[in-house]
């Protein structure tokens, strides 16, 4: 049962074939390294601007910025599900071709088509946006209801840890979305093989 629920996570196990001269797979850079790096920067910023002794200070989760981010995440699942539906039903035969140049590879080591890659990407993005939506609602409730009264030290580090985890997945969603848009806007229009491969 859980395997079916967590099936969208299969996107994370997809690898890109060797895509540079040194034989490195660049996909983890966009899946994890850049999101974690950006999340670290945001968390450091939140730490440096943290002033719990001020009666007028509001943490990020109580600010208008979090409300705007929450509204953005609220709008994403419908958009991403529509994109997933479009990819699955779009009749372009080029999407069903397994590219001979740098094709995506699933966890079983099999090359997959462009349509399968995009379907997995949008499936994971939809799953992640729904998870972030639930997390946003929970965080908003927890911090506005003042149920997190564990002492100032635990509160501070809990806030920073929550921020780090939350923004890691927010940035992961954004970077995967950007790469997926690049894939749709440019990669799928490139020839599936070099002229000499014909």
Helices and strands as residue ranges (DSSP letters): H 2-5, G 7-13, E 15-16, H 27-28, I 29-33, H 34-48, G 60-62, H 64-89, G 93-96, E 104-105, H 114-144, H 152-185, G 187-189, G 195-197
